[in-house]
Amino acid sequence: MLAARTHRHTIICAIVCALLPSALTGVAPAGANERTQAAGALAQERYYSSYGEPEPIDAARSAAEAQERYYSSYGEPNSLTVAQAPEPSDDMPPLPIGLSVAAALAGVAASAILARRLRIRRRAARVAP
């Protein structure tokens, strides 16, 4: 019985909640709606007329002013100095020397490994017969 009563209250609440928004948003009389539109139009006219007459837009001047604002946003430029040539150095750069030494050592190591493999194969071939 309690469940049926709760169910009935739920249905009644759902119906009331569905009808409540439509009851609160009533249709205004035609006279009031026309008065608000007229008042809105007058307010808009006063707003736009407060700015005075529009000035004609000169495209070249507008572009020049925009460019001026853009360039002036960076502040004062630093003075340019003449580039100085670096002094010649008598030192040999270490990177090419190190790379050439590493390549030479890698070549010697690879040759030694191949020679050892070849020697082991020749020995094994002589001992086998």
C-alpha positions as CSV (number, residue, x, y, z in Angstrom):
1,M,0.0,0.0,0.0
2,L,2.9,2.3,0.8
3,A,4.5,1.6,-2.5
4,A,1.2,2.4,-4.4
5,R,0.9,5.7,-2.5
6,T,4.6,6.7,-3.3
7,H,4.0,5.8,-6.9
8,R,1.0,8.0,-7.1
9,H,2.9,10.9,-5.5
10,T,5.7,10.4,-8.0
11,I,3.3,10.6,-10.9
12,I,1.6,13.7,-9.5
13,C,5.0,15.4,-9.0
14,A,6.0,14.6,-12.5
15,I,2.9,16.1,-14.0
16,V,3.2,19.2,-11.9
17,C,6.9,19.6,-12.9
18,A,5.9,19.2,-16.6
19,L,3.2,21.8,-16.4
20,L,5.0,24.3,-14.2
21,P,7.3,25.8,-16.9
22,S,4.4,26.3,-19.3
23,A,2.4,28.1,-16.6
24,L,5.2,30.4,-15.7
25,T,5.9,31.5,-19.3
26,G,2.7,33.1,-20.2
27,V,2.1,35.0,-23.5
28,A,2.3,38.8,-23.0
29,P,-0.5,40.9,-24.4
30,A,0.1,42.3,-27.9
31,G,0.2,45.9,-26.6
32,A,2.9,45.2,-24.1
33,N,5.1,43.4,-26.6
34,E,4.8,46.2,-29.1
35,R,5.7,48.8,-26.4
36,T,8.9,46.8,-25.4
37,Q,9.9,46.6,-29.1
38,A,9.4,50.3,-29.6
39,A,11.4,51.1,-26.4
40,G,14.2,48.8,-27.5
41,A,14.3,50.4,-30.9
42,L,14.5,53.9,-29.4
43,A,17.2,52.8,-27.0
44,Q,19.2,51.3,-29.8
45,E,18.8,54.5,-31.9
46,R,20.1,56.6,-29.0
47,Y,23.0,54.3,-28.5
48,Y,24.1,54.5,-32.1
49,S,23.5,58.2,-32.5
50,S,25.8,58.9,-29.4
51,Y,28.8,58.0,-31.6
52,G,28.2,60.8,-34.1
53,E,28.8,60.5,-37.8
54,P,31.0,57.7,-39.0
55,E,34.2,58.7,-40.6
56,P,35.1,57.2,-44.1
57,I,37.8,54.5,-43.8
58,D,41.0,55.1,-45.7
59,A,42.4,51.7,-46.4
60,A,46.0,52.9,-47.0
61,R,46.0,54.9,-43.8
62,S,44.5,52.1,-41.8
63,A,47.1,49.7,-43.0
64,A,49.9,52.1,-42.2
65,E,48.6,52.7,-38.7
66,A,48.3,49.0,-38.1
67,Q,51.9,48.4,-39.3
68,E,53.1,51.3,-37.0
69,R,51.3,49.7,-34.0
70,Y,52.9,46.3,-34.9
71,Y,56.4,47.7,-35.2
72,S,56.2,49.9,-32.1
73,S,55.1,46.9,-30.0
74,Y,58.7,45.6,-30.1
75,G,60.2,48.6,-28.3
76,E,63.5,50.3,-29.2
77,P,65.9,48.3,-31.3
78,N,69.4,47.6,-30.2
79,S,72.1,49.2,-32.3
80,L,73.8,46.9,-34.8
81,T,77.5,46.2,-34.5
82,V,79.8,45.2,-37.3
83,A,80.6,41.5,-37.1
84,Q,84.2,40.8,-36.2
85,A,86.1,38.0,-37.9
86,P,87.3,35.4,-35.4
87,E,91.1,35.3,-34.9
88,P,92.8,32.4,-36.7
89,S,93.8,29.6,-34.5
90,D,96.9,27.4,-35.0
91,D,95.3,24.5,-33.0
92,M,94.2,21.5,-34.9
93,P,90.5,20.7,-34.2
94,P,90.3,17.6,-32.0
95,L,87.2,16.0,-33.4
96,P,88.6,15.0,-36.9
97,I,91.8,13.8,-35.2
98,G,89.8,11.6,-32.8
99,L,87.6,10.2,-35.5
100,S,90.5,9.3,-37.7
101,V,92.3,7.6,-34.8
102,A,89.1,5.6,-33.8
103,A,88.6,4.5,-37.5
104,A,92.2,3.4,-37.7
105,L,91.9,1.4,-34.5
106,A,88.7,-0.2,-35.7
107,G,90.4,-1.2,-38.9
108,V,93.3,-2.8,-37.1
109,A,91.0,-4.6,-34.7
110,A,88.8,-6.0,-37.6
111,S,92.0,-7.1,-39.4
112,A,93.3,-8.9,-36.3
113,I,90.0,-10.7,-35.8
114,L,89.8,-11.9,-39.4
115,A,93.4,-13.0,-39.3
116,R,92.8,-15.0,-36.1
117,R,89.7,-16.7,-37.6
118,L,91.6,-17.6,-40.7
119,R,94.6,-19.0,-38.7
120,I,92.2,-21.2,-36.6
121,R,90.5,-22.6,-39.7
122,R,93.9,-23.4,-41.4
123,R,95.1,-25.2,-38.2
124,A,91.8,-27.2,-37.9
125,A,92.1,-28.2,-41.6
126,R,95.7,-29.5,-41.2
127,V,95.0,-31.5,-38.0
128,A,91.8,-33.2,-39.5
129,P,93.4,-35.6,-42.1
